[in-house]
């Protein structure tokens, strides 16, 4: 752990030194010491806004992953649905999510709902895509053996395809955990009155750059924690 932290410590020291030597304006690039001071001085506000953003991230991850799993199961079950829905699903990803965020805010308002919807749209595709691909790539010899033993379609899905698709689902969950914060913060940037994304815009508008960096540090810590926890869950899923 100490060895892993050495590059970060060295980078922070170099950053501090460069800011002091070059005299770069504080509103452009604050020193790490100033960011640390902003973290401490605004800890209560950062915690309150961070809790809002984390709730949005977590809810988007859970709901988006659940929708992705259900969609993957449905498309793997129905060949007709697979032929009709899969092209639409792929085409939907050609629309940049940041172009939909203003519409979601217009339709759902500035509250939690629009942030959740934006996050779900970002999260569910990697889960659905990875899970469906894994379901469809089940080894043919396993399916043939199960059919010879009299397994019907439903049992093939639940007893053969689903266990074989666990690594694909785990991979999709890992990606989803990385994307969930993007959806939450994007929704806050478009329109919100709470959250770290909102706080970053507020700090930027008032030239409080250390506070903006402090919010970014908190967001990075929350993202790291979420991806770490999801990674542990995914690893356990692969071992089951």
Secondary structure, 3 states (H helix, E strand, C coil): CHHHHHHHHHHHHHHHHHHHHHCCCCCCCCCHHHHHHHHHHCHHHHHHHHHHHHHHHHHHHHHHHHHHHHHHHHHHHCHHHHHHHHHHHHHHCCCCHHHHHHHHHHHHCCCHHHHHHHHHHHHHHHHHHHHHHHHHCCCHHHHHHHHHCCCCHHHHHHHHHHHHCHHHHHHHHHHHHHHHHHHHHHHHHHCCCCCHHHHHHHHHHCCCHHHHHHHHHHHHHHHHHHHHHHHHHHHHHHHC
